[in-house]
């Protein structure tokens, strides 16, 4: 059976509600997935973006299409959330269109 690949948000709160540290974790995580563009500037991947939610928590938006390009990167992001006991929220399939 093939596991379903979902769009998801990693929220900067642990399962027990504590704020995840360091405070720039989302920028660091997205920086790992960034690349140099044609203008020789580092840019975030269109599939992994830092954001925040209405509560002011740092978040990382993950587009499931990254799985088609680099499954190991997708799995790394899923495991980062799991290993750090971070909250994960699933997103609708069409939210990145």
Biopython code that builds the backbone (N, CA, C, O; Angstrom):
import numpy as np
from Bio.PDB.StructureBuilder import StructureBuilder

atoms = [
    (1, "UNK", "N", (0.839, -1.183, 0.000)),
    (1, "UNK", "CA", (0.000, 0.000, 0.000)),
    (1, "UNK", "C", (0.886, 1.249, 0.000)),
    (1, "UNK", "O", (1.849, 1.331, 0.762)),
    (2, "UNK", "N", (0.561, 2.203, -0.843)),
    (2, "UNK", "CA", (1.327, 3.447, -0.955)),
    (2, "UNK", "C", (0.755, 4.463, 0.039)),
    (2, "UNK", "O", (-0.446, 4.732, 0.022)),
    (3, "UNK", "N", (1.617, 5.035, 0.917)),
    (3, "UNK", "CA", (1.101, 6.030, 1.859)),
    (3, "UNK", "C", (0.667, 7.298, 1.139)),
    (3, "UNK", "O", (1.273, 7.693, 0.144)),
    (4, "UNK", "N", (-0.391, 7.939, 1.648)),
    (4, "UNK", "CA", (-0.889, 9.184, 1.057)),
    (4, "UNK", "C", (0.083, 10.315, 1.360)),
    (4, "UNK", "O", (0.570, 10.446, 2.483)),
    (5, "UNK", "N", (0.354, 11.116, 0.364)),
    (5, "UNK", "CA", (1.233, 12.272, 0.513)),
    (5, "UNK", "C", (0.332, 13.497, 0.674)),
    (5, "UNK", "O", (-0.500, 13.777, -0.188)),
    (6, "UNK", "N", (0.501, 14.222, 1.779)),
    (6, "UNK", "CA", (-0.369, 15.344, 2.104)),
    (6, "UNK", "C", (0.393, 16.660, 2.144)),
    (6, "UNK", "O", (1.588, 16.691, 2.436)),
    (7, "UNK", "N", (-0.321, 17.758, 1.844)),
    (7, "UNK", "CA", (0.162, 19.095, 2.179)),
    (7, "UNK", "C", (0.011, 19.211, 3.696)),
    (7, "UNK", "O", (-0.962, 18.715, 4.263)),
    (8, "UNK", "N", (0.959, 19.857, 4.344)),
    (8, "UNK", "CA", (0.841, 20.003, 5.787)),
    (8, "UNK", "C", (1.563, 21.242, 6.275)),
    (8, "UNK", "O", (2.369, 21.842, 5.564)),
    (9, "UNK", "N", (1.251, 21.610, 7.519)),
    (9, "UNK", "CA", (1.886, 22.724, 8.202)),
    (9, "UNK", "C", (2.561, 22.169, 9.448)),
    (9, "UNK", "O", (1.942, 21.443, 10.227)),
    (10, "UNK", "N", (3.822, 22.511, 9.632)),
    (10, "UNK", "CA", (4.500, 22.204, 10.884)),
    (10, "UNK", "C", (4.336, 23.442, 11.763)),
    (10, "UNK", "O", (4.744, 24.540, 11.385)),
    (11, "UNK", "N", (3.748, 23.259, 12.918)),
    (11, "UNK", "CA", (3.485, 24.362, 13.846)),
    (11, "UNK", "C", (4.564, 24.357, 14.921)),
    (11, "UNK", "O", (4.945, 23.297, 15.418)),
    (12, "UNK", "N", (5.047, 25.520, 15.275)),
    (12, "UNK", "CA", (6.121, 25.655, 16.257)),
    (12, "UNK", "C", (5.683, 25.471, 17.688)),
    (12, "UNK", "O", (6.104, 26.221, 18.568)),
    (13, "UNK", "N", (4.841, 24.483, 17.937)),
    (13, "UNK", "CA", (4.397, 24.117, 19.286)),
    (13, "UNK", "C", (4.504, 22.609, 19.424)),
    (13, "UNK", "O", (4.165, 21.859, 18.508)),
    (14, "UNK", "N", (4.980, 22.181, 20.581)),
    (14, "UNK", "CA", (5.059, 20.749, 20.836)),
    (14, "UNK", "C", (3.664, 20.215, 21.136)),
    (14, "UNK", "O", (2.721, 20.986, 21.313)),
    (15, "UNK", "N", (3.541, 18.906, 21.192)),
    (15, "UNK", "CA", (2.224, 18.306, 21.428)),
    (15, "UNK", "C", (1.633, 18.724, 22.773)),
    (15, "UNK", "O", (0.415, 18.697, 22.946)),
    (16, "UNK", "N", (2.489, 19.114, 23.736)),
    (16, "UNK", "CA", (1.971, 19.577, 25.030)),
    (16, "UNK", "C", (1.820, 21.096, 25.097)),
    (16, "UNK", "O", (1.560, 21.636, 26.173)),
    (17, "UNK", "N", (1.980, 21.801, 23.966)),
    (17, "UNK", "CA", (1.703, 23.223, 23.890)),
    (17, "UNK", "C", (2.871, 24.160, 24.131)),
    (17, "UNK", "O", (2.690, 25.378, 24.104)),
    (18, "UNK", "N", (4.075, 23.624, 24.368)),
    (18, "UNK", "CA", (5.233, 24.495, 24.571)),
    (18, "UNK", "C", (5.714, 25.067, 23.241)),
    (18, "UNK", "O", (5.633, 24.402, 22.208)),
    (19, "UNK", "N", (6.219, 26.308, 23.269)),
    (19, "UNK", "CA", (6.779, 26.943, 22.081)),
    (19, "UNK", "C", (8.114, 26.289, 21.740)),
    (19, "UNK", "O", (8.965, 26.109, 22.610)),
    (20, "UNK", "N", (8.290, 25.940, 20.483)),
    (20, "UNK", "CA", (9.519, 25.297, 20.035)),
    (20, "UNK", "C", (10.626, 26.334, 19.903)),
    (20, "UNK", "O", (10.391, 27.438, 19.411)),
    (21, "UNK", "N", (11.799, 25.991, 20.329)),
    (21, "UNK", "CA", (12.978, 26.858, 20.267)),
    (21, "UNK", "C", (14.056, 26.196, 19.441)),
    (21, "UNK", "O", (14.111, 24.966, 19.417)),
    (22, "UNK", "N", (14.915, 26.932, 18.764)),
    (22, "UNK", "CA", (15.095, 28.377, 18.806)),
    (22, "UNK", "C", (13.983, 29.089, 18.035)),
    (22, "UNK", "O", (13.267, 28.472, 17.246)),
    (23, "UNK", "N", (13.853, 30.380, 18.272)),
    (23, "UNK", "CA", (12.751, 31.136, 17.688)),
    (23, "UNK", "C", (12.838, 31.238, 16.162)),
    (23, "UNK", "O", (11.827, 31.498, 15.510)),
    (24, "UNK", "N", (14.013, 31.039, 15.587)),
    (24, "UNK", "CA", (14.164, 31.117, 14.125)),
    (24, "UNK", "C", (14.167, 29.742, 13.454)),
    (24, "UNK", "O", (14.667, 29.594, 12.339)),
    (25, "UNK", "N", (13.609, 28.743, 14.132)),
    (25, "UNK", "CA", (13.633, 27.375, 13.610)),
    (25, "UNK", "C", (13.000, 27.285, 12.222)),
    (25, "UNK", "O", (13.504, 26.554, 11.370)),
    (26, "UNK", "N", (11.907, 28.012, 11.976)),
    (26, "UNK", "CA", (11.215, 27.912, 10.686)),
    (26, "UNK", "C", (12.094, 28.447, 9.551)),
    (26, "UNK", "O", (12.148, 27.860, 8.471)),
    (27, "UNK", "N", (12.776, 29.559, 9.804)),
    (27, "UNK", "CA", (13.676, 30.115, 8.790)),
    (27, "UNK", "C", (14.844, 29.173, 8.528)),
    (27, "UNK", "O", (15.259, 28.999, 7.382)),
    (28, "UNK", "N", (15.367, 28.575, 9.572)),
    (28, "UNK", "CA", (16.475, 27.625, 9.406)),
    (28, "UNK", "C", (16.045, 26.402, 8.601)),
    (28, "UNK", "O", (16.750, 25.957, 7.696)),
    (29, "UNK", "N", (14.871, 25.866, 8.950)),
    (29, "UNK", "CA", (14.375, 24.683, 8.246)),
    (29, "UNK", "C", (14.120, 24.993, 6.773)),
    (29, "UNK", "O", (14.482, 24.198, 5.905)),
    (30, "UNK", "N", (13.511, 26.124, 6.485)),
    (30, "UNK", "CA", (13.262, 26.511, 5.098)),
    (30, "UNK", "C", (14.567, 26.824, 4.376)),
    (30, "UNK", "O", (14.678, 26.607, 3.169)),
    (31, "UNK", "N", (15.550, 27.331, 5.105)),
    (31, "UNK", "CA", (16.860, 27.604, 4.516)),
    (31, "UNK", "C", (17.536, 26.345, 4.005)),
    (31, "UNK", "O", (18.250, 26.380, 3.004)),
    (32, "UNK", "N", (17.313, 25.239, 4.688)),
    (32, "UNK", "CA", (17.880, 23.961, 4.238)),
    (32, "UNK", "C", (17.332, 23.586, 2.865)),
    (32, "UNK", "O", (18.032, 22.983, 2.052)),
    (33, "UNK", "N", (16.073, 23.948, 2.614)),
    (33, "UNK", "CA", (15.408, 23.590, 1.364)),
    (33, "UNK", "C", (15.521, 24.678, 0.294)),
    (33, "UNK", "O", (14.943, 24.534, -0.783)),
    (34, "UNK", "N", (16.246, 25.752, 0.565)),
    (34, "UNK", "CA", (16.362, 26.854, -0.393)),
    (34, "UNK", "C", (17.466, 26.583, -1.416)),
    (34, "UNK", "O", (18.255, 25.648, -1.276)),
    (35, "UNK", "N", (17.496, 27.422, -2.439)),
    (35, "UNK", "CA", (18.495, 27.262, -3.501)),
    (35, "UNK", "C", (18.852, 28.639, -4.068)),
    (35, "UNK", "O", (18.120, 29.613, -3.888)),
    (36, "UNK", "N", (19.982, 28.692, -4.750)),
    (36, "UNK", "CA", (20.369, 29.925, -5.425)),
    (36, "UNK", "C", (19.617, 30.026, -6.742)),
    (36, "UNK", "O", (19.547, 29.063, -7.507)),
    (37, "UNK", "N", (19.052, 31.211, -7.000)),
    (37, "UNK", "CA", (18.327, 31.452, -8.230)),
    (37, "UNK", "C", (19.243, 31.982, -9.309)),
    (37, "UNK", "O", (20.448, 32.119, -9.099)),
    (38, "UNK", "N", (18.674, 32.279, -10.463)),
    (38, "UNK", "CA", (19.436, 32.798, -11.598)),
    (38, "UNK", "C", (20.067, 34.146, -11.278)),
    (38, "UNK", "O", (21.076, 34.516, -11.879)),
    (39, "UNK", "N", (19.483, 34.883, -10.336)),
    (39, "UNK", "CA", (20.024, 36.186, -9.952)),
    (39, "UNK", "C", (21.109, 36.067, -8.871)),
    (39, "UNK", "O", (21.533, 37.070, -8.296)),
    (40, "UNK", "N", (21.549, 34.840, -8.604)),
    (40, "UNK", "CA", (22.596, 34.550, -7.621)),
    (40, "UNK", "C", (22.198, 34.921, -6.201)),
    (40, "UNK", "O", (23.047, 35.258, -5.376)),
    (41, "UNK", "N", (20.906, 34.857, -5.924)),
    (41, "UNK", "CA", (20.385, 35.096, -4.589)),
    (41, "UNK", "C", (19.722, 33.828, -4.074)),
    (41, "UNK", "O", (19.119, 33.064, -4.827)),
    (42, "UNK", "N", (19.850, 33.633, -2.791)),
    (42, "UNK", "CA", (19.205, 32.487, -2.163)),
    (42, "UNK", "C", (17.705, 32.761, -2.061)),
    (42, "UNK", "O", (17.299, 33.827, -1.600)),
    (43, "UNK", "N", (16.887, 31.806, -2.488)),
    (43, "UNK", "CA", (15.439, 31.942, -2.394)),
    (43, "UNK", "C", (14.847, 30.673, -1.793)),
    (43, "UNK", "O", (15.353, 29.571, -2.001)),
    (44, "UNK", "N", (13.773, 30.854, -1.052)),
    (44, "UNK", "CA", (13.081, 29.703, -0.481)),
    (44, "UNK", "C", (12.478, 28.861, -1.597)),
    (44, "UNK", "O", (12.119, 29.371, -2.658)),
    (45, "UNK", "N", (12.376, 27.590, -1.339)),
    (45, "UNK", "CA", (11.699, 26.682, -2.252)),
    (45, "UNK", "C", (10.229, 27.071, -2.342)),
    (45, "UNK", "O", (9.642, 27.480, -1.340)),
    (46, "UNK", "N", (9.625, 26.952, -3.515)),
    (46, "UNK", "CA", (8.187, 27.228, -3.601)),
    (46, "UNK", "C", (7.353, 26.168, -2.876)),
    (46, "UNK", "O", (6.147, 26.341, -2.700)),
    (47, "UNK", "N", (7.991, 25.074, -2.457)),
    (47, "UNK", "CA", (7.292, 23.968, -1.810)),
    (47, "UNK", "C", (7.451, 23.945, -0.298)),
    (47, "UNK", "O", (6.758, 23.186, 0.379)),
    (48, "UNK", "N", (8.351, 24.762, 0.245)),
    (48, "UNK", "CA", (8.595, 24.800, 1.692)),
    (48, "UNK", "C", (8.790, 26.258, 2.085)),
    (48, "UNK", "O", (9.807, 26.865, 1.749)),
    (49, "UNK", "N", (7.814, 26.821, 2.798)),
    (49, "UNK", "CA", (7.820, 28.251, 3.101)),
    (49, "UNK", "C", (7.582, 28.515, 4.583)),
    (49, "UNK", "O", (6.763, 27.842, 5.208)),
    (50, "UNK", "N", (8.288, 29.487, 5.148)),
    (50, "UNK", "CA", (7.984, 29.881, 6.520)),
    (50, "UNK", "C", (6.710, 30.728, 6.533)),
    (50, "UNK", "O", (6.401, 31.420, 5.563)),
    (51, "UNK", "N", (5.990, 30.663, 7.626)),
    (51, "UNK", "CA", (4.760, 31.443, 7.788)),
    (51, "UNK", "C", (4.475, 31.551, 9.286)),
    (51, "UNK", "O", (5.311, 31.203, 10.120)),
    (52, "UNK", "N", (3.290, 32.036, 9.605)),
    (52, "UNK", "CA", (2.823, 32.026, 10.993)),
    (52, "UNK", "C", (1.321, 31.837, 10.973)),
    (52, "UNK", "O", (0.667, 32.092, 9.961)),
    (53, "UNK", "N", (0.776, 31.389, 12.093)),
    (53, "UNK", "CA", (-0.669, 31.198, 12.154)),
    (53, "UNK", "C", (-1.313, 32.351, 12.913)),
    (53, "UNK", "O", (-0.622, 33.273, 13.346)),
    (54, "UNK", "N", (-2.606, 32.306, 13.071)),
    (54, "UNK", "CA", (-3.327, 33.399, 13.726)),
    (54, "UNK", "C", (-2.964, 33.556, 15.194)),
    (54, "UNK", "O", (-3.135, 34.635, 15.761)),
    (55, "UNK", "N", (-2.463, 32.494, 15.817)),
    (55, "UNK", "CA", (-2.023, 32.576, 17.217)),
    (55, "UNK", "C", (-0.621, 33.176, 17.331)),
    (55, "UNK", "O", (-0.140, 33.427, 18.436)),
    (56, "UNK", "N", (0.036, 33.406, 16.185)),
    (56, "UNK", "CA", (1.380, 33.970, 16.197)),
    (56, "UNK", "C", (2.482, 32.934, 16.258)),
    (56, "UNK", "O", (3.652, 33.283, 16.410)),
    (57, "UNK", "N", (2.124, 31.654, 16.141)),
    (57, "UNK", "CA", (3.133, 30.592, 16.138)),
    (57, "UNK", "C", (3.880, 30.594, 14.821)),
    (57, "UNK", "O", (3.282, 30.806, 13.766)),
    (58, "UNK", "N", (5.184, 30.360, 14.872)),
    (58, "UNK", "CA", (5.964, 30.153, 13.652)),
    (58, "UNK", "C", (5.504, 28.829, 13.047)),
    (58, "UNK", "O", (5.231, 27.866, 13.764)),
    (59, "UNK", "N", (5.424, 28.797, 11.726)),
    (59, "UNK", "CA", (5.022, 27.582, 11.023)),
    (59, "UNK", "C", (5.851, 27.413, 9.759)),
    (59, "UNK", "O", (6.505, 28.345, 9.292)),
    (60, "UNK", "N", (5.809, 26.208, 9.220)),
    (60, "UNK", "CA", (6.401, 25.917, 7.915)),
    (60, "UNK", "C", (5.328, 25.226, 7.084)),
    (60, "UNK", "O", (4.783, 24.198, 7.484)),
    (61, "UNK", "N", (5.032, 25.804, 5.921)),
    (61, "UNK", "CA", (4.070, 25.224, 4.987)),
    (61, "UNK", "C", (4.806, 24.272, 4.048)),
    (61, "UNK", "O", (5.814, 24.641, 3.445)),
    (62, "UNK", "N", (4.303, 23.059, 3.931)),
    (62, "UNK", "CA", (4.937, 22.058, 3.072)),
    (62, "UNK", "C", (3.946, 21.612, 2.002)),
    (62, "UNK", "O", (2.886, 21.062, 2.302)),
    (63, "UNK", "N", (4.311, 21.860, 0.761)),
    (63, "UNK", "CA", (3.513, 21.458, -0.391)),
    (63, "UNK", "C", (3.864, 20.011, -0.728)),
    (63, "UNK", "O", (5.039, 19.675, -0.875)),
    (64, "UNK", "N", (2.861, 19.163, -0.850)),
    (64, "UNK", "CA", (3.077, 17.741, -1.120)),
    (64, "UNK", "C", (3.801, 17.496, -2.442)),
    (64, "UNK", "O", (4.388, 16.431, -2.634)),
    (65, "UNK", "N", (3.766, 18.473, -3.360)),
    (65, "UNK", "CA", (4.446, 18.282, -4.652)),
    (65, "UNK", "C", (5.949, 18.123, -4.502)),
    (65, "UNK", "O", (6.609, 17.636, -5.420)),
    (66, "UNK", "N", (6.509, 18.525, -3.356)),
    (66, "UNK", "CA", (7.941, 18.320, -3.144)),
    (66, "UNK", "C", (8.258, 16.827, -3.121)),
    (66, "UNK", "O", (9.375, 16.420, -3.441)),
    (67, "UNK", "N", (7.279, 16.018, -2.745)),
    (67, "UNK", "CA", (7.488, 14.566, -2.720)),
    (67, "UNK", "C", (7.782, 14.033, -4.118)),
    (67, "UNK", "O", (8.584, 13.111, -4.272)),
    (68, "UNK", "N", (7.142, 14.604, -5.141)),
    (68, "UNK", "CA", (7.370, 14.163, -6.521)),
    (68, "UNK", "C", (8.775, 14.518, -6.999)),
    (68, "UNK", "O", (9.360, 13.804, -7.813)),
    (69, "UNK", "N", (9.310, 15.624, -6.490)),
    (69, "UNK", "CA", (10.633, 16.090, -6.897)),
    (69, "UNK", "C", (11.729, 15.425, -6.087)),
    (69, "UNK", "O", (12.733, 14.969, -6.635)),
    (70, "UNK", "N", (11.527, 15.372, -4.766)),
    (70, "UNK", "CA", (12.538, 14.821, -3.868)),
    (70, "UNK", "C", (11.867, 14.174, -2.657)),
    (70, "UNK", "O", (11.643, 14.836, -1.643)),
    (71, "UNK", "N", (11.546, 12.887, -2.759)),
    (71, "UNK", "CA", (10.872, 12.196, -1.655)),
    (71, "UNK", "C", (11.658, 12.242, -0.342)),
    (71, "UNK", "O", (11.060, 12.281, 0.733)),
    (72, "UNK", "N", (12.969, 12.238, -0.420)),
    (72, "UNK", "CA", (13.767, 12.284, 0.808)),
    (72, "UNK", "C", (13.590, 13.605, 1.546)),
    (72, "UNK", "O", (13.598, 13.625, 2.776)),
    (73, "UNK", "N", (13.430, 14.701, 0.821)),
    (73, "UNK", "CA", (13.196, 16.004, 1.451)),
    (73, "UNK", "C", (11.840, 16.011, 2.152)),
    (73, "UNK", "O", (11.719, 16.498, 3.276)),
    (74, "UNK", "N", (10.835, 15.475, 1.491)),
    (74, "UNK", "CA", (9.496, 15.386, 2.093)),
    (74, "UNK", "C", (9.553, 14.567, 3.378)),
    (74, "UNK", "O", (9.014, 14.975, 4.407)),
    (75, "UNK", "N", (10.205, 13.417, 3.313)),
    (75, "UNK", "CA", (10.316, 12.559, 4.489)),
    (75, "UNK", "C", (11.128, 13.229, 5.592)),
    (75, "UNK", "O", (10.821, 13.062, 6.772)),
    (76, "UNK", "N", (12.156, 13.981, 5.221)),
    (76, "UNK", "CA", (12.942, 14.718, 6.211)),
    (76, "UNK", "C", (12.058, 15.693, 6.976)),
    (76, "UNK", "O", (12.144, 15.783, 8.200)),
    (77, "UNK", "N", (11.207, 16.425, 6.257)),
    (77, "UNK", "CA", (10.328, 17.403, 6.895)),
    (77, "UNK", "C", (9.314, 16.725, 7.813)),
    (77, "UNK", "O", (9.058, 17.209, 8.915)),
    (78, "UNK", "N", (8.738, 15.616, 7.373)),
    (78, "UNK", "CA", (7.803, 14.866, 8.216)),
    (78, "UNK", "C", (8.506, 14.365, 9.471)),
    (78, "UNK", "O", (7.965, 14.452, 10.573)),
    (79, "UNK", "N", (9.709, 13.842, 9.294)),
    (79, "UNK", "CA", (10.452, 13.309, 10.438)),
    (79, "UNK", "C", (10.945, 14.405, 11.375)),
    (79, "UNK", "O", (11.038, 14.184, 12.582)),
    (80, "UNK", "N", (11.262, 15.585, 10.838)),
    (80, "UNK", "CA", (11.658, 16.712, 11.684)),
    (80, "UNK", "C", (10.536, 17.030, 12.669)),
    (80, "UNK", "O", (10.774, 17.202, 13.864)),
    (81, "UNK", "N", (9.322, 17.106, 12.155)),
    (81, "UNK", "CA", (8.169, 17.397, 13.016)),
    (81, "UNK", "C", (7.979, 16.282, 14.047)),
    (81, "UNK", "O", (7.763, 16.556, 15.227)),
    (82, "UNK", "N", (8.057, 15.060, 13.612)),
    (82, "UNK", "CA", (7.860, 13.921, 14.515)),
    (82, "UNK", "C", (8.964, 13.863, 15.569)),
    (82, "UNK", "O", (8.678, 13.701, 16.756)),
    (83, "UNK", "N", (10.211, 13.993, 15.150)),
    (83, "UNK", "CA", (11.345, 13.892, 16.080)),
    (83, "UNK", "C", (11.339, 14.994, 17.132)),
    (83, "UNK", "O", (11.810, 14.790, 18.251)),
    (84, "UNK", "N", (10.804, 16.164, 16.776)),
    (84, "UNK", "CA", (10.763, 17.296, 17.703)),
    (84, "UNK", "C", (9.407, 17.447, 18.380)),
    (84, "UNK", "O", (9.155, 18.446, 19.055)),
    (85, "UNK", "N", (8.533, 16.458, 18.202)),
    (85, "UNK", "CA", (7.216, 16.419, 18.841)),
    (85, "UNK", "C", (6.398, 17.673, 18.516)),
    (85, "UNK", "O", (5.704, 18.209, 19.380)),
    (86, "UNK", "N", (6.487, 18.137, 17.261)),
    (86, "UNK", "CA", (5.781, 19.345, 16.844)),
    (86, "UNK", "C", (4.394, 19.007, 16.314)),
    (86, "UNK", "O", (4.164, 17.928, 15.769)),
    (87, "UNK", "N", (3.489, 19.939, 16.483)),
    (87, "UNK", "CA", (2.139, 19.774, 15.963)),
    (87, "UNK", "C", (2.175, 19.865, 14.430)),
    (87, "UNK", "O", (2.897, 20.680, 13.856)),
    (88, "UNK", "N", (1.388, 19.019, 13.799)),
    (88, "UNK", "CA", (1.273, 19.008, 12.338)),
    (88, "UNK", "C", (-0.205, 19.101, 11.987)),
    (88, "UNK", "O", (-1.037, 18.372, 12.528)),
    (89, "UNK", "N", (-0.515, 20.014, 11.069)),
    (89, "UNK", "CA", (-1.890, 20.173, 10.596)),
    (89, "UNK", "C", (-1.924, 19.893, 9.103)),
    (89, "UNK", "O", (-1.110, 20.418, 8.344)),
    (90, "UNK", "N", (-2.864, 19.066, 8.692)),
    (90, "UNK", "CA", (-3.002, 18.756, 7.268)),
    (90, "UNK", "C", (-3.719, 19.895, 6.572)),
    (90, "UNK", "O", (-4.558, 20.579, 7.158)),
    (91, "UNK", "N", (-3.369, 20.084, 5.306)),
    (91, "UNK", "CA", (-3.959, 21.141, 4.483)),
    (91, "UNK", "C", (-4.718, 20.498, 3.321)),
    (91, "UNK", "O", (-4.409, 19.372, 2.932)),
    (92, "UNK", "N", (-5.703, 21.200, 2.766)),
    (92, "UNK", "CA", (-6.423, 20.672, 1.603)),
    (92, "UNK", "C", (-5.482, 20.489, 0.415)),
    (92, "UNK", "O", (-4.464, 21.174, 0.310)),
    (93, "UNK", "N", (-5.823, 19.577, -0.462)),
    (93, "UNK", "CA", (-4.988, 19.281, -1.623)),
    (93, "UNK", "C", (-4.802, 20.486, -2.539)),
    (93, "UNK", "O", (-3.765, 20.598, -3.192)),
    (94, "UNK", "N", (-5.773, 21.384, -2.604)),
    (94, "UNK", "CA", (-5.712, 22.501, -3.542)),
    (94, "UNK", "C", (-5.207, 23.805, -2.934)),
    (94, "UNK", "O", (-5.319, 24.854, -3.569)),
    (95, "UNK", "N", (-4.659, 23.772, -1.737)),
    (95, "UNK", "CA", (-4.294, 25.032, -1.075)),
    (95, "UNK", "C", (-3.071, 25.701, -1.686)),
    (95, "UNK", "O", (-2.867, 26.891, -1.442)),
    (96, "UNK", "N", (-2.248, 25.014, -2.463)),
    (96, "UNK", "CA", (-1.053, 25.602, -3.047)),
    (96, "UNK", "C", (-1.231, 25.945, -4.526)),
    (96, "UNK", "O", (-0.281, 26.397, -5.165)),
    (97, "UNK", "N", (-2.401, 25.745, -5.070)),
    (97, "UNK", "CA", (-2.614, 26.018, -6.498)),
    (97, "UNK", "C", (-2.668, 27.482, -6.785)),
    (97, "UNK", "O", (-2.841, 27.880, -7.937)),
]
sb = StructureBuilder()
sb.init_structure("model")
sb.init_model(0)
sb.init_chain("A")
sb.init_seg("    ")
for serial, (resi, resn, name, xyz) in enumerate(atoms, 1):
    if name == "N":
        sb.init_residue(resn, " ", resi, " ")
    sb.init_atom(name, np.array(xyz, "f"), 0.0, 1.0, " ", f" {name:<3s}", serial, name[0])
structure = sb.get_structure()
